[in-house]
Amino acid sequence: MVAPSTNSQHSDEKVAMSRRHATRQNHPPRPFPRPPPLARSPAKPPRPKAPWRATPPPRSVVMSLLCLSAIAGIRSGLRGTKIVKWDQPPPVNSTTQRMPPPGELEGDPLLHGVDPASLTESCRDDDRLDRGENDVDGSSFGLPLVVAWRKFPPSVEAAYRDLVGRISPSLGGTSGFVVDGGGGNDCKGPAAHVYPFEDLHVTVATFRARNDPAPANGNDVRTIKQFCVDVTQKASEREQWPREGSKLLLRPREVRLSHKNAIILWEESSGNLDAMRRCIEEEMREALSKISSGERKVVDAHLSFDVPPIVHSTFLRFWAAPSDPRSILETFSGEVSADILGSEFEVDTSSVALVFEDSPCMHVGHDETILWPMG
């Protein structure tokens, strides 16, 4: 058998290729079907702008604010119904003190309704002595816890009388009050009440201000008096309370005139006054958590517990807006300074006393008005 030639094989292959090519041209292959288009998700609404956010404060600032809030909470939490803010601002250096403008001098609310005859020797008349419109049945009173009351050393007495001597001329020529002395004669008093040396004191804490509304009955008076005595006694038994023989070290820092009164600012360097104040605050907080609901109601209604943020002695209070305030301002600006009161001195911590203040400005008898210490 004769094998086909190579040329014939090539010819057959060409014929087959041409046929396939023709078939493709006449019947082109169907294209591969495309997938259906993907369904588009609905358009999203525009994203609202984020609200403004303050940059978080540093941790140290946050901790400082929390500490301040805690301190404020301790003091305000001591009372359930009323918070009393101390009138005096924190002390400043005497060289930077801002004197009040003449038009801002005004009467001190603590003297509102007080008969000047109860405080002014020249106008005193025992037959008509009246301790103020707040004295309903004689029940209006204060309950301050004080130290150095009638215990300032003689050196301070001499300096204080010098201070008062420099101020008095500016007060005498301005009218503070007018009292009908009877017989058609009016008794005109000075612009301000200046404390006698015997009435000077340093306030440790105030359980009740004297110009607070008077209790309605004697039972409430006895309740709050006993409550304050108990708190003071237990505070004095705390370990942090200054021990017997301890001293306060007081140095005059500034004589400051405000729009209602004038004070002597002291610097107390022993730390014993701060210790007493802490003990009183802590004991007050514990006592309020333990008393009955009925006693708590009386205490909240009639006590206005407060601890002053400064160490001071108030020595002058205005009866009313003085008629010649510039004279007073000039005197305090030019002739009055803490240097008049001398240098540092000591006061025994045993002079602390809880006083039943039934007359304004601590102008009360000494022995019969001390509630604590007893005996």
LOMIMI-138902 format. One record per residue (C-alpha): residue number from 1; residue in three letters; chain; z, x, y. Coordinates in steps of 0.02 Angstrom, whole numbers. Example, Ala and Ser with C-alpha at 12.3 -4.5 7.8 and 13.67 -1.06 7.14 Angstrom:
// LOMIMI-138902
<pt 1,ALA,A,<390,615,-225>>
<pt 2,SER,A,<357,684,-53>>
//
This chain:
// LOMIMI-138902
<pt 1,MET,A,<0,0,0>>
<pt 2,VAL,A,<-56,66,162>>
<pt 3,ALA,A,<84,70,295>>
<pt 4,PRO,A,<45,-12,462>>
<pt 5,SER,A,<2,107,597>>
<pt 6,THR,A,<121,143,737>>
<pt 7,ASN,A,<-1,80,866>>
<pt 8,SER,A,<-4,-93,789>>
<pt 9,GLN,A,<185,-104,791>>
<pt 10,HIS,A,<189,-63,975>>
<pt 11,SER,A,<56,-192,1007>>
<pt 12,ASP,A,<157,-328,919>>
<pt 13,GLU,A,<313,-286,1015>>
<pt 14,LYS,A,<221,-297,1181>>
<pt 15,VAL,A,<151,-467,1134>>
<pt 16,ALA,A,<325,-531,1089>>
<pt 17,MET,A,<398,-467,1253>>
<pt 18,SER,A,<261,-548,1355>>
<pt 19,ARG,A,<293,-714,1269>>
<pt 20,ARG,A,<479,-706,1303>>
<pt 21,HIS,A,<445,-662,1484>>
<pt 22,ALA,A,<329,-809,1502>>
<pt 23,THR,A,<457,-925,1424>>
<pt 24,ARG,A,<589,-867,1548>>
<pt 25,GLN,A,<475,-897,1695>>
<pt 26,ASN,A,<426,-1071,1637>>
<pt 27,HIS,A,<601,-1117,1581>>
<pt 28,PRO,A,<723,-1015,1685>>
<pt 29,PRO,A,<899,-1010,1614>>
<pt 30,ARG,A,<1021,-1136,1687>>
<pt 31,PRO,A,<1143,-1053,1806>>
<pt 32,PHE,A,<1327,-1038,1752>>
<pt 33,PRO,A,<1418,-1185,1829>>
<pt 34,ARG,A,<1535,-1142,1974>>
<pt 35,PRO,A,<1714,-1201,1964>>
<pt 36,PRO,A,<1759,-1341,2082>>
<pt 37,PRO,A,<1836,-1282,2246>>
<pt 38,LEU,A,<2025,-1270,2247>>
<pt 39,ALA,A,<2111,-1409,2341>>
<pt 40,ARG,A,<2187,-1345,2503>>
<pt 41,SER,A,<2370,-1380,2534>>
<pt 42,PRO,A,<2404,-1484,2689>>
<pt 43,ALA,A,<2429,-1386,2846>>
<pt 44,LYS,A,<2611,-1340,2878>>
<pt 45,PRO,A,<2687,-1393,3041>>
<pt 46,PRO,A,<2721,-1249,3161>>
<pt 47,ARG,A,<2888,-1166,3128>>
<pt 48,PRO,A,<3012,-1207,3262>>
<pt 49,LYS,A,<3078,-1063,3362>>
<pt 50,ALA,A,<3248,-1005,3306>>
<pt 51,PRO,A,<3387,-1052,3425>>
<pt 52,TRP,A,<3455,-914,3535>>
<pt 53,ARG,A,<3588,-816,3449>>
<pt 54,ALA,A,<3705,-700,3541>>
<pt 55,THR,A,<3723,-526,3474>>
<pt 56,PRO,A,<3885,-523,3374>>
<pt 57,PRO,A,<4023,-434,3469>>
<pt 58,PRO,A,<4092,-272,3397>>
<pt 59,ARG,A,<4230,-287,3270>>
<pt 60,SER,A,<4356,-210,3389>>
<pt 61,VAL,A,<4322,-346,3518>>
<pt 62,VAL,A,<4341,-483,3387>>
<pt 63,MET,A,<4507,-411,3328>>
<pt 64,SER,A,<4571,-398,3507>>
<pt 65,LEU,A,<4528,-580,3539>>
<pt 66,LEU,A,<4612,-634,3378>>
<pt 67,CYS,A,<4770,-539,3425>>
<pt 68,LEU,A,<4773,-619,3597>>
<pt 69,SER,A,<4745,-791,3521>>
<pt 70,ALA,A,<4887,-760,3398>>
<pt 71,ILE,A,<5006,-710,3537>>
<pt 72,ALA,A,<4958,-863,3639>>
<pt 73,GLY,A,<4978,-972,3486>>
<pt 74,ILE,A,<5153,-907,3454>>
<pt 75,ARG,A,<5208,-948,3630>>
<pt 76,SER,A,<5121,-1115,3644>>
<pt 77,GLY,A,<5172,-1163,3468>>
<pt 78,LEU,A,<5354,-1152,3515>>
<pt 79,ARG,A,<5335,-1320,3600>>
<pt 80,GLY,A,<5257,-1476,3534>>
<pt 81,THR,A,<5217,-1568,3694>>
<pt 82,LYS,A,<5217,-1458,3847>>
<pt 83,ILE,A,<5166,-1279,3885>>
<pt 84,VAL,A,<5238,-1197,4038>>
<pt 85,LYS,A,<5141,-1057,4122>>
<pt 86,TRP,A,<5238,-929,4220>>
<pt 87,ASP,A,<5195,-934,4403>>
<pt 88,GLN,A,<5196,-747,4434>>
<pt 89,PRO,A,<5043,-641,4391>>
<pt 90,PRO,A,<5060,-475,4298>>
<pt 91,PRO,A,<5125,-333,4407>>
<pt 92,VAL,A,<5005,-224,4504>>
<pt 93,ASN,A,<5029,-63,4599>>
<pt 94,SER,A,<5108,-93,4768>>
<pt 95,THR,A,<4969,2,4855>>
<pt 96,THR,A,<4839,-121,4791>>
<pt 97,GLN,A,<4939,-280,4815>>
<pt 98,ARG,A,<4844,-422,4897>>
<pt 99,MET,A,<4948,-513,5026>>
<pt 100,PRO,A,<4918,-701,5030>>
<pt 101,PRO,A,<4823,-765,5183>>
<pt 102,PRO,A,<4934,-848,5313>>
<pt 103,GLY,A,<4868,-1021,5271>>
<pt 104,GLU,A,<4920,-1004,5088>>
<pt 105,LEU,A,<5107,-992,5116>>
<pt 106,GLU,A,<5186,-1154,5056>>
<pt 107,GLY,A,<5345,-1230,4991>>
<pt 108,ASP,A,<5407,-1184,4818>>
<pt 109,PRO,A,<5408,-1334,4697>>
<pt 110,LEU,A,<5576,-1277,4629>>
<pt 111,LEU,A,<5653,-1326,4796>>
<pt 112,HIS,A,<5567,-1495,4804>>
<pt 113,GLY,A,<5695,-1631,4833>>
<pt 114,VAL,A,<5839,-1507,4851>>
<pt 115,ASP,A,<5961,-1537,4992>>
<pt 116,PRO,A,<5973,-1373,5091>>
<pt 117,ALA,A,<6158,-1410,5114>>
<pt 118,SER,A,<6183,-1359,4932>>
<pt 119,LEU,A,<6115,-1185,4967>>
<pt 120,THR,A,<6141,-1146,5152>>
<pt 121,GLU,A,<6316,-1103,5208>>
<pt 122,SER,A,<6284,-1148,5391>>
<pt 123,CYS,A,<6233,-1323,5342>>
<pt 124,ARG,A,<6360,-1353,5203>>
<pt 125,ASP,A,<6454,-1517,5208>>
<pt 126,ASP,A,<6552,-1555,5051>>
<pt 127,ASP,A,<6559,-1740,5093>>
<pt 128,ARG,A,<6370,-1758,5083>>
<pt 129,LEU,A,<6325,-1623,4960>>
<pt 130,ASP,A,<6175,-1681,4860>>
<pt 131,ARG,A,<6088,-1573,4734>>
<pt 132,GLY,A,<5919,-1658,4742>>
<pt 133,GLU,A,<5822,-1814,4701>>
<pt 134,ASN,A,<5798,-1756,4521>>
<pt 135,ASP,A,<5985,-1766,4489>>
<pt 136,VAL,A,<5997,-1935,4404>>
<pt 137,ASP,A,<6183,-1957,4371>>
<pt 138,GLY,A,<6200,-1770,4393>>
<pt 139,SER,A,<6097,-1737,4236>>
<pt 140,SER,A,<5960,-1628,4310>>
<pt 141,PHE,A,<5988,-1447,4261>>
<pt 142,GLY,A,<5907,-1286,4204>>
<pt 143,LEU,A,<5946,-1180,4051>>
<pt 144,PRO,A,<5898,-999,4089>>
<pt 145,LEU,A,<5949,-850,3983>>
<pt 146,VAL,A,<5981,-713,4110>>
<pt 147,VAL,A,<6045,-536,4118>>
<pt 148,ALA,A,<6127,-438,4261>>
<pt 149,TRP,A,<6185,-599,4345>>
<pt 150,ARG,A,<6327,-542,4458>>
<pt 151,LYS,A,<6322,-376,4365>>
<pt 152,PHE,A,<6208,-272,4476>>
<pt 153,PRO,A,<6293,-109,4527>>
<pt 154,PRO,A,<6363,-87,4705>>
<pt 155,SER,A,<6224,33,4751>>
<pt 156,VAL,A,<6098,-108,4727>>
<pt 157,GLU,A,<6202,-226,4832>>
<pt 158,ALA,A,<6196,-110,4983>>
<pt 159,ALA,A,<6008,-85,4964>>
<pt 160,TYR,A,<5978,-272,4942>>
<pt 161,ARG,A,<6074,-315,5100>>
<pt 162,ASP,A,<5965,-188,5192>>
<pt 163,LEU,A,<5809,-273,5122>>
<pt 164,VAL,A,<5868,-446,5175>>
<pt 165,GLY,A,<5913,-379,5348>>
<pt 166,ARG,A,<5734,-322,5375>>
<pt 167,ILE,A,<5660,-488,5318>>
<pt 168,SER,A,<5779,-612,5400>>
<pt 169,PRO,A,<5715,-596,5581>>
<pt 170,SER,A,<5542,-655,5527>>
<pt 171,LEU,A,<5617,-807,5440>>
<pt 172,GLY,A,<5740,-866,5570>>
<pt 173,GLY,A,<5609,-909,5700>>
<pt 174,THR,A,<5508,-1020,5585>>
<pt 175,SER,A,<5562,-1195,5536>>
<pt 176,GLY,A,<5579,-1229,5351>>
<pt 177,PHE,A,<5681,-1390,5348>>
<pt 178,VAL,A,<5778,-1509,5460>>
<pt 179,VAL,A,<5935,-1598,5401>>
<pt 180,ASP,A,<6025,-1735,5495>>
<pt 181,GLY,A,<6199,-1664,5514>>
<pt 182,GLY,A,<6273,-1827,5578>>
<pt 183,GLY,A,<6318,-1873,5757>>
<pt 184,GLY,A,<6137,-1854,5810>>
<pt 185,ASN,A,<6137,-1666,5781>>
<pt 186,ASP,A,<6000,-1593,5673>>
<pt 187,CYS,A,<6032,-1438,5571>>
<pt 188,LYS,A,<5875,-1331,5569>>
<pt 189,GLY,A,<5859,-1204,5431>>
<pt 190,PRO,A,<5750,-1050,5409>>
<pt 191,ALA,A,<5581,-1049,5326>>
<pt 192,ALA,A,<5650,-992,5160>>
<pt 193,HIS,A,<5804,-985,5052>>
<pt 194,VAL,A,<5857,-805,5026>>
<pt 195,TYR,A,<5966,-778,4873>>
<pt 196,PRO,A,<6142,-713,4902>>
<pt 197,PHE,A,<6168,-550,4809>>
<pt 198,GLU,A,<6284,-639,4686>>
<pt 199,ASP,A,<6141,-754,4631>>
<pt 200,LEU,A,<6017,-615,4589>>
<pt 201,HIS,A,<5973,-601,4405>>
<pt 202,VAL,A,<5837,-549,4283>>
<pt 203,THR,A,<5770,-689,4172>>
<pt 204,VAL,A,<5761,-653,3986>>
<pt 205,ALA,A,<5693,-826,3941>>
<pt 206,THR,A,<5695,-1003,4010>>
<pt 207,PHE,A,<5737,-1144,3890>>
<pt 208,ARG,A,<5723,-1276,4025>>
<pt 209,ALA,A,<5670,-1268,4208>>
<pt 210,ARG,A,<5786,-1355,4328>>
<pt 211,ASN,A,<5648,-1461,4406>>
<pt 212,ASP,A,<5598,-1536,4237>>
<pt 213,PRO,A,<5626,-1724,4223>>
<pt 214,ALA,A,<5808,-1766,4192>>
<pt 215,PRO,A,<5862,-1826,4018>>
<pt 216,ALA,A,<5896,-2011,4007>>
<pt 217,ASN,A,<6068,-2001,3928>>
<pt 218,GLY,A,<6213,-1888,3893>>
<pt 219,ASN,A,<6178,-1877,3707>>
<pt 220,ASP,A,<6011,-1791,3741>>
<pt 221,VAL,A,<6098,-1669,3859>>
<pt 222,ARG,A,<6225,-1622,3726>>
<pt 223,THR,A,<6088,-1605,3595>>
<pt 224,ILE,A,<5981,-1484,3693>>
<pt 225,LYS,A,<6130,-1384,3756>>
<pt 226,GLN,A,<6193,-1357,3579>>
<pt 227,PHE,A,<6018,-1317,3516>>
<pt 228,CYS,A,<5996,-1180,3648>>
<pt 229,VAL,A,<6169,-1109,3612>>
<pt 230,ASP,A,<6130,-1101,3425>>
<pt 231,VAL,A,<5962,-1016,3454>>
<pt 232,THR,A,<6039,-887,3569>>
<pt 233,GLN,A,<6183,-851,3451>>
<pt 234,LYS,A,<6070,-827,3300>>
<pt 235,ALA,A,<5949,-720,3401>>
<pt 236,SER,A,<6093,-605,3450>>
<pt 237,GLU,A,<6135,-583,3266>>
<pt 238,ARG,A,<5962,-515,3224>>
<pt 239,GLU,A,<5947,-332,3183>>
<pt 240,GLN,A,<5828,-300,3328>>
<pt 241,TRP,A,<5950,-367,3459>>
<pt 242,PRO,A,<6024,-226,3564>>
<pt 243,ARG,A,<6191,-169,3497>>
<pt 244,GLU,A,<6354,-171,3593>>
<pt 245,GLY,A,<6357,-37,3727>>
<pt 246,SER,A,<6168,-37,3752>>
<pt 247,LYS,A,<6098,-25,3927>>
<pt 248,LEU,A,<5949,-89,4025>>
<pt 249,LEU,A,<5867,47,4130>>
<pt 250,LEU,A,<5795,-37,4285>>
<pt 251,ARG,A,<5693,49,4418>>
<pt 252,PRO,A,<5627,-46,4571>>
<pt 253,ARG,A,<5438,-47,4566>>
<pt 254,GLU,A,<5379,-168,4699>>
<pt 255,VAL,A,<5434,-301,4822>>
<pt 256,ARG,A,<5300,-435,4810>>
<pt 257,LEU,A,<5266,-585,4921>>
<pt 258,SER,A,<5170,-729,4844>>
<pt 259,HIS,A,<5118,-893,4923>>
<pt 260,LYS,A,<5279,-982,4868>>
<pt 261,ASN,A,<5413,-849,4848>>
<pt 262,ALA,A,<5454,-664,4846>>
<pt 263,ILE,A,<5512,-559,4700>>
<pt 264,ILE,A,<5575,-386,4658>>
<pt 265,LEU,A,<5476,-313,4513>>
<pt 266,TRP,A,<5576,-197,4401>>
<pt 267,GLU,A,<5519,-71,4271>>
<pt 268,GLU,A,<5632,-79,4118>>
<pt 269,SER,A,<5614,81,4018>>
<pt 270,SER,A,<5746,62,3880>>
<pt 271,GLY,A,<5649,-71,3783>>
<pt 272,ASN,A,<5807,-174,3760>>
<pt 273,LEU,A,<5745,-319,3867>>
<pt 274,ASP,A,<5586,-333,3764>>
<pt 275,ALA,A,<5692,-329,3606>>
<pt 276,MET,A,<5798,-475,3667>>
<pt 277,ARG,A,<5643,-574,3713>>
<pt 278,ARG,A,<5565,-548,3542>>
<pt 279,CYS,A,<5724,-602,3454>>
<pt 280,ILE,A,<5734,-760,3559>>
<pt 281,GLU,A,<5551,-805,3527>>
<pt 282,GLU,A,<5565,-778,3340>>
<pt 283,GLU,A,<5727,-874,3325>>
<pt 284,MET,A,<5658,-1016,3431>>
<pt 285,ARG,A,<5509,-1032,3316>>
<pt 286,GLU,A,<5618,-1035,3161>>
<pt 287,ALA,A,<5739,-1160,3236>>
<pt 288,LEU,A,<5600,-1282,3279>>
<pt 289,SER,A,<5538,-1277,3100>>
<pt 290,LYS,A,<5710,-1322,3029>>
<pt 291,ILE,A,<5780,-1458,3141>>
<pt 292,SER,A,<5765,-1643,3099>>
<pt 293,SER,A,<5624,-1750,3168>>
<pt 294,GLY,A,<5744,-1843,3282>>
<pt 295,GLU,A,<5815,-1684,3356>>
<pt 296,ARG,A,<5640,-1610,3371>>
<pt 297,LYS,A,<5586,-1761,3473>>
<pt 298,VAL,A,<5729,-1733,3597>>
<pt 299,VAL,A,<5695,-1547,3607>>
<pt 300,ASP,A,<5509,-1571,3638>>
<pt 301,ALA,A,<5544,-1700,3773>>
<pt 302,HIS,A,<5671,-1600,3873>>
<pt 303,LEU,A,<5644,-1414,3842>>
<pt 304,SER,A,<5506,-1309,3920>>
<pt 305,PHE,A,<5535,-1142,3834>>
<pt 306,ASP,A,<5452,-993,3917>>
<pt 307,VAL,A,<5468,-804,3917>>
<pt 308,PRO,A,<5408,-720,4077>>
<pt 309,PRO,A,<5279,-581,4056>>
<pt 310,ILE,A,<5362,-473,4189>>
<pt 311,VAL,A,<5534,-404,4231>>
<pt 312,HIS,A,<5582,-472,4401>>
<pt 313,SER,A,<5713,-548,4512>>
<pt 314,THR,A,<5662,-689,4629>>
<pt 315,PHE,A,<5754,-670,4793>>
<pt 316,LEU,A,<5664,-787,4914>>
<pt 317,ARG,A,<5587,-960,4901>>
<pt 318,PHE,A,<5498,-1054,5041>>
<pt 319,TRP,A,<5563,-1226,5085>>
<pt 320,ALA,A,<5396,-1276,5159>>
<pt 321,ALA,A,<5243,-1197,5238>>
<pt 322,PRO,A,<5315,-1088,5378>>
<pt 323,SER,A,<5260,-1123,5555>>
<pt 324,ASP,A,<5236,-937,5592>>
<pt 325,PRO,A,<5173,-859,5431>>
<pt 326,ARG,A,<5096,-707,5515>>
<pt 327,SER,A,<5267,-643,5565>>
<pt 328,ILE,A,<5323,-651,5383>>
<pt 329,LEU,A,<5166,-565,5321>>
<pt 330,GLU,A,<5180,-426,5449>>
<pt 331,THR,A,<5360,-395,5397>>
<pt 332,PHE,A,<5318,-382,5212>>
<pt 333,SER,A,<5167,-272,5248>>
<pt 334,GLY,A,<5253,-148,5361>>
<pt 335,GLU,A,<5441,-145,5336>>
<pt 336,VAL,A,<5470,-189,5154>>
<pt 337,SER,A,<5446,-78,5002>>
<pt 338,ALA,A,<5529,-43,4836>>
<pt 339,ASP,A,<5594,123,4903>>
<pt 340,ILE,A,<5727,25,4999>>
<pt 341,LEU,A,<5810,-21,4834>>
<pt 342,GLY,A,<5838,158,4778>>
<pt 343,SER,A,<5811,237,4608>>
<pt 344,GLU,A,<5841,192,4426>>
<pt 345,PHE,A,<6008,115,4376>>
<pt 346,GLU,A,<6091,44,4221>>
<pt 347,VAL,A,<6146,-132,4177>>
<pt 348,ASP,A,<6247,-171,4021>>
<pt 349,THR,A,<6157,-284,3897>>
<pt 350,SER,A,<6321,-376,3869>>
<pt 351,SER,A,<6290,-460,4038>>
<pt 352,VAL,A,<6163,-577,3957>>
<pt 353,ALA,A,<6214,-759,3975>>
<pt 354,LEU,A,<6146,-933,3942>>
<pt 355,VAL,A,<6184,-1031,4101>>
<pt 356,PHE,A,<6196,-1217,4134>>
<pt 357,GLU,A,<6105,-1215,4302>>
<pt 358,ASP,A,<6161,-1376,4387>>
<pt 359,SER,A,<6118,-1308,4560>>
<pt 360,PRO,A,<5953,-1227,4610>>
<pt 361,CYS,A,<5921,-1040,4620>>
<pt 362,MET,A,<6071,-996,4510>>
<pt 363,HIS,A,<6184,-1046,4655>>
<pt 364,VAL,A,<6318,-1104,4534>>
<pt 365,GLY,A,<6494,-1059,4484>>
<pt 366,HIS,A,<6508,-916,4361>>
<pt 367,ASP,A,<6636,-953,4226>>
<pt 368,GLU,A,<6621,-1140,4208>>
<pt 369,THR,A,<6431,-1141,4190>>
<pt 370,ILE,A,<6409,-1007,4055>>
<pt 371,LEU,A,<6365,-1089,3888>>
<pt 372,TRP,A,<6346,-925,3794>>
<pt 373,PRO,A,<6431,-809,3756>>
<pt 374,MET,A,<6581,-923,3734>>
<pt 375,GLY,A,<6756,-868,3779>>
//
